[in-house]
Amino acid sequence: MPPAMQDLGLVTCSTDALRKLLRAVYKREVDCPLTIAALAGMGLQDHAERLLGHLRGLPSDAVHAVLVAALAERTATDEQKLKRLM
């Protein structure tokens, strides 16, 4: 992945992928620190490089916190966009 892409954080990962991973971490269906094999086992192999670029080596509580923050930011941004349209 080019260095400029890493600066985008988790923006390039779909909301569905982030939710799927958050659900699995919350339910303890995936072990942390995350691995490529674990993500592939969940069907997230297409997102593994981007996810691990930011979540590699983190314990489950930290992964949970990052995913909640990323999803909350997206929700807030979506709500702001809707308000501008009204």
N, CA and C atoms as an extended XYZ file, in Angstrom:
258
Properties=species:S:1:pos:R:3:atomname:S:1:resname:S:1:resid:I:1 pbc="F F F"
N         0.850       -1.175        0.000 N   MET     1
C         0.000        0.000        0.000 CA  MET     1
C         0.895        1.237        0.000 C   MET     1
N         0.608        2.194       -0.875 N   PRO     2
C         1.420        3.410       -0.907 CA  PRO     2
C         1.312        4.171        0.418 C   PRO     2
N         2.384        4.879        0.821 N   PRO     3
C         2.371        5.599        2.093 CA  PRO     3
C         1.203        6.572        2.218 C   PRO     3
N         0.810        7.212        1.133 N   ALA     4
C        -0.293        8.172        1.196 CA  ALA     4
C        -1.597        7.493        1.604 C   ALA     4
N        -1.789        6.230        1.222 N   MET     5
C        -3.009        5.513        1.570 CA  MET     5
C        -3.068        5.216        3.066 C   MET     5
N        -1.941        4.979        3.705 N   GLN     6
C        -1.931        4.688        5.130 CA  GLN     6
C        -2.394        5.886        5.939 C   GLN     6
N        -2.200        7.083        5.416 N   ASP     7
C        -2.613        8.298        6.114 CA  ASP     7
C        -4.134        8.428        6.188 C   ASP     7
N        -4.855        7.643        5.424 N   LEU     8
C        -6.310        7.717        5.425 CA  LEU     8
C        -6.933        6.972        6.597 C   LEU     8
N        -6.134        6.340        7.416 N   GLY     9
C        -6.669        5.604        8.555 CA  GLY     9
C        -7.574        4.479        8.101 C   GLY     9
N        -8.722        4.369        8.723 N   LEU    10
C        -9.662        3.295        8.391 CA  LEU    10
C       -10.729        3.761        7.401 C   LEU    10
N       -10.545        4.940        6.826 N   VAL    11
C       -11.518        5.501        5.887 CA  VAL    11
C       -11.767        4.573        4.709 C   VAL    11
N       -10.749        3.879        4.266 N   THR    12
C       -10.897        3.030        3.086 CA  THR    12
C       -11.524        1.673        3.390 C   THR    12
N       -11.789        1.388        4.639 N   CYS    13
C       -12.501        0.156        5.018 CA  CYS    13
C       -13.991        0.454        5.068 C   CYS    13
N       -14.778       -0.453        4.567 N   SER    14
C       -16.224       -0.226        4.557 CA  SER    14
C       -16.779       -0.226        5.983 C   SER    14
N       -17.872        0.474        6.137 N   THR    15
C       -18.559        0.507        7.426 CA  THR    15
C       -19.002       -0.898        7.820 C   THR    15
N       -19.470       -1.656        6.841 N   ASP    16
C       -19.895       -3.034        7.126 CA  ASP    16
C       -18.738       -3.876        7.654 C   ASP    16
N       -17.547       -3.704        7.073 N   ALA    17
C       -16.379       -4.461        7.528 CA  ALA    17
C       -16.013       -4.078        8.960 C   ALA    17
N       -16.051       -2.790        9.260 N   LEU    18
C       -15.730       -2.339       10.617 CA  LEU    18
C       -16.750       -2.861       11.615 C   LEU    18
N       -18.018       -2.827       11.245 N   ARG    19
C       -19.065       -3.346       12.138 CA  ARG    19
C       -18.899       -4.851       12.366 C   ARG    19
N       -18.584       -5.562       11.302 N   LYS    20
C       -18.404       -7.014       11.410 CA  LYS    20
C       -17.257       -7.336       12.366 C   LYS    20
N       -16.155       -6.613       12.235 N   LEU    21
C       -15.013       -6.844       13.114 CA  LEU    21
C       -15.346       -6.437       14.544 C   LEU    21
N       -16.009       -5.312       14.725 N   LEU    22
C       -16.389       -4.873       16.066 CA  LEU    22
C       -17.271       -5.913       16.746 C   LEU    22
N       -18.236       -6.431       16.012 N   ARG    23
C       -19.134       -7.456       16.563 CA  ARG    23
C       -18.339       -8.683       17.012 C   ARG    23
N       -17.390       -9.111       16.173 N   ALA    24
C       -16.584      -10.294       16.491 CA  ALA    24
C       -15.678      -10.054       17.691 C   ALA    24
N       -15.106       -8.857       17.795 N   VAL    25
C       -14.253       -8.536       18.940 CA  VAL    25
C       -15.100       -8.497       20.207 C   VAL    25
N       -16.267       -7.851       20.124 N   TYR    26
C       -17.158       -7.748       21.284 CA  TYR    26
C       -17.601       -9.122       21.779 C   TYR    26
N       -17.930      -10.004       20.841 N   LYS    27
C       -18.402      -11.348       21.203 CA  LYS    27
C       -17.253      -12.323       21.458 C   LYS    27
N       -16.028      -11.821       21.348 N   ARG    28
C       -14.818      -12.629       21.536 CA  ARG    28
C       -14.748      -13.804       20.565 C   ARG    28
N       -15.216      -13.543       19.339 N   GLU    29
C       -15.157      -14.554       18.286 CA  GLU    29
C       -13.849      -14.483       17.512 C   GLU    29
N       -13.058      -13.463       17.782 N   VAL    30
C       -11.752      -13.309       17.150 CA  VAL    30
C       -10.759      -12.922       18.246 C   VAL    30
N        -9.570      -13.496       18.165 N   ASP    31
C        -8.531      -13.198       19.153 CA  ASP    31
C        -7.744      -11.961       18.751 C   ASP    31
N        -7.349      -11.209       19.743 N   CYS    32
C        -6.466      -10.064       19.541 CA  CYS    32
C        -5.176      -10.350       20.275 C   CYS    32
N        -4.051       -9.911       19.752 N   PRO    33
C        -3.879       -9.105       18.560 CA  PRO    33
C        -4.365       -9.840       17.308 C   PRO    33
N        -4.899       -9.031       16.373 N   LEU    34
C        -5.433       -9.567       15.129 CA  LEU    34
C        -4.335      -10.122       14.235 C   LEU    34
N        -4.712      -11.084       13.416 N   THR    35
C        -3.800      -11.649       12.424 CA  THR    35
C        -4.498      -11.682       11.072 C   THR    35
N        -3.708      -11.835       10.038 N   ILE    36
C        -4.273      -11.962        8.688 CA  ILE    36
C        -5.170      -13.183        8.627 C   ILE    36
N        -4.736      -14.280        9.226 N   ALA    37
C        -5.521      -15.515        9.203 CA  ALA    37
C        -6.872      -15.327        9.890 C   ALA    37
N        -6.889      -14.633       11.019 N   ALA    38
C        -8.144      -14.404       11.739 CA  ALA    38
C        -9.096      -13.550       10.911 C   ALA    38
N        -8.563      -12.507       10.290 N   LEU    39
C        -9.400      -11.640        9.457 CA  LEU    39
C        -9.916      -12.383        8.233 C   LEU    39
N        -9.060      -13.206        7.634 N   ALA    40
C        -9.478      -13.999        6.474 CA  ALA    40
C       -10.560      -14.994        6.874 C   ALA    40
N       -10.441      -15.569        8.048 N   GLY    41
C       -11.435      -16.504        8.540 CA  GLY    41
C       -12.798      -15.871        8.732 C   GLY    41
N       -12.818      -14.553        8.879 N   MET    42
C       -14.070      -13.808        9.030 CA  MET    42
C       -14.565      -13.267        7.697 C   MET    42
N       -13.811      -13.515        6.633 N   GLY    43
C       -14.180      -12.973        5.330 CA  GLY    43
C       -13.712      -11.545        5.121 C   GLY    43
N       -12.775      -11.091        5.936 N   LEU    44
C       -12.275       -9.713        5.834 CA  LEU    44
C       -10.885       -9.642        5.207 C   LEU    44
N       -10.539      -10.662        4.431 N   GLN    45
C        -9.201      -10.690        3.830 CA  GLN    45
C        -8.926       -9.488        2.929 C   GLN    45
N        -9.953       -8.948        2.284 N   ASP    46
C        -9.756       -7.784        1.411 CA  ASP    46
C        -9.431       -6.524        2.201 C   ASP    46
N        -9.733       -6.525        3.480 N   HIS    47
C        -9.479       -5.364        4.339 CA  HIS    47
C        -8.307       -5.588        5.283 C   HIS    47
N        -7.734       -6.771        5.262 N   ALA    48
C        -6.718       -7.153        6.258 CA  ALA    48
C        -5.536       -6.190        6.309 C   ALA    48
N        -5.003       -5.821        5.163 N   GLU    49
C        -3.818       -4.954        5.147 CA  GLU    49
C        -4.119       -3.603        5.789 C   GLU    49
N        -5.263       -3.022        5.446 N   ARG    50
C        -5.628       -1.714        6.013 CA  ARG    50
C        -5.939       -1.824        7.498 C   ARG    50
N        -6.677       -2.862        7.884 N   LEU    51
C        -7.007       -3.035        9.295 CA  LEU    51
C        -5.759       -3.270       10.136 C   LEU    51
N        -4.907       -4.164        9.673 N   LEU    52
C        -3.699       -4.467       10.440 CA  LEU    52
C        -2.725       -3.295       10.455 C   LEU    52
N        -2.792       -2.450        9.445 N   GLY    53
C        -1.945       -1.260        9.421 CA  GLY    53
C        -2.202       -0.346       10.612 C   GLY    53
N        -3.394       -0.447       11.189 N   HIS    54
C        -3.758        0.419       12.307 CA  HIS    54
C        -4.080       -0.336       13.592 C   HIS    54
N        -4.384       -1.631       13.471 N   LEU    55
C        -4.813       -2.392       14.646 CA  LEU    55
C        -3.846       -3.499       15.054 C   LEU    55
N        -2.799       -3.709       14.265 N   ARG    56
C        -1.830       -4.779       14.556 CA  ARG    56
C        -1.215       -4.582       15.933 C   ARG    56
N        -1.186       -5.663       16.698 N   GLY    57
C        -0.528       -5.646       18.003 CA  GLY    57
C        -1.372       -5.117       19.147 C   GLY    57
N        -2.559       -4.607       18.844 N   LEU    58
C        -3.392       -4.034       19.906 CA  LEU    58
C        -4.191       -5.117       20.627 C   LEU    58
N        -4.381       -4.952       21.932 N   PRO    59
C        -5.246       -5.884       22.675 CA  PRO    59
C        -6.707       -5.617       22.308 C   PRO    59
N        -7.577       -6.524       22.676 N   SER    60
C        -8.979       -6.433       22.261 CA  SER    60
C        -9.668       -5.154       22.732 C   SER    60
N        -9.369       -4.679       23.933 N   ASP    61
C       -10.034       -3.453       24.388 CA  ASP    61
C        -9.632       -2.245       23.553 C   ASP    61
N        -8.400       -2.204       23.096 N   ALA    62
C        -7.939       -1.108       22.238 CA  ALA    62
C        -8.548       -1.219       20.841 C   ALA    62
N        -8.610       -2.431       20.284 N   VAL    63
C        -9.248       -2.633       18.981 CA  VAL    63
C       -10.705       -2.198       19.063 C   VAL    63
N       -11.376       -2.605       20.122 N   HIS    64
C       -12.770       -2.228       20.340 CA  HIS    64
C       -12.913       -0.707       20.358 C   HIS    64
N       -12.063       -0.027       21.110 N   ALA    65
C       -12.132        1.431       21.235 CA  ALA    65
C       -11.907        2.122       19.889 C   ALA    65
N       -10.925        1.668       19.128 N   VAL    66
C       -10.637        2.271       17.824 CA  VAL    66
C       -11.823        2.089       16.875 C   VAL    66
N       -12.387        0.881       16.844 N   LEU    67
C       -13.511        0.621       15.950 CA  LEU    67
C       -14.747        1.433       16.347 C   LEU    67
N       -15.028        1.526       17.633 N   VAL    68
C       -16.164        2.332       18.098 CA  VAL    68
C       -15.964        3.790       17.700 C   VAL    68
N       -14.755        4.309       17.881 N   ALA    69
C       -14.474        5.706       17.530 CA  ALA    69
C       -14.624        5.938       16.024 C   ALA    69
N       -14.101        5.022       15.219 N   ALA    70
C       -14.194        5.171       13.762 CA  ALA    70
C       -15.650        5.144       13.303 C   ALA    70
N       -16.433        4.226       13.858 N   LEU    71
C       -17.841        4.129       13.473 CA  LEU    71
C       -18.639        5.334       13.985 C   LEU    71
N       -18.330        5.823       15.174 N   ALA    72
C       -19.012        7.004       15.708 CA  ALA    72
C       -18.718        8.232       14.846 C   ALA    72
N       -17.485        8.349       14.413 N   GLU    73
C       -17.106        9.475       13.555 CA  GLU    73
C       -17.865        9.417       12.231 C   GLU    73
N       -18.005        8.236       11.680 N   ARG    74
C       -18.759        8.086       10.430 CA  ARG    74
C       -20.219        8.447       10.622 C   ARG    74
N       -20.792        8.025       11.726 N   THR    75
C       -22.192        8.335       12.012 CA  THR    75
C       -22.383        9.841       12.138 C   THR    75
N       -21.494       10.498       12.854 N   ALA    76
C       -21.583       11.946       13.030 CA  ALA    76
C       -21.441       12.660       11.688 C   ALA    76
N       -20.520       12.202       10.871 N   THR    77
C       -20.311       12.806        9.557 CA  THR    77
C       -21.540       12.616        8.676 C   THR    77
N       -22.111       11.428        8.704 N   ASP    78
C       -23.317       11.159        7.927 CA  ASP    78
C       -24.470       12.048        8.379 C   ASP    78
N       -24.615       12.243        9.678 N   GLU    79
C       -25.679       13.093       10.214 CA  GLU    79
C       -25.475       14.545        9.803 C   GLU    79
N       -24.238       15.004        9.789 N   GLN    80
C       -23.942       16.380        9.358 CA  GLN    80
C       -24.286       16.564        7.885 C   GLN    80
N       -23.968       15.564        7.077 N   LYS    81
C       -24.297       15.637        5.650 CA  LYS    81
C       -25.806       15.717        5.448 C   LYS    81
N       -26.563       14.943        6.207 N   LEU    82
C       -28.026       14.967        6.107 CA  LEU    82
C       -28.588       16.324        6.510 C   LEU    82
N       -28.043       16.926        7.551 N   LYS    83
C       -28.526       18.230        8.004 CA  LYS    83
C       -28.281       19.283        6.927 C   LYS    83
N       -27.165       19.209        6.215 N   ARG    84
C       -26.868       20.174        5.159 CA  ARG    84
C       -27.837       20.033        4.000 C   ARG    84
N       -28.327       18.833        3.778 N   LEU    85
C       -29.258       18.608        2.674 CA  LEU    85
C       -30.663       19.107        2.978 C   LEU    85
N       -30.974       19.254        4.253 N   MET    86
C       -32.340       19.668        4.637 CA  MET    86
C       -32.516       21.161        4.561 C   MET    86
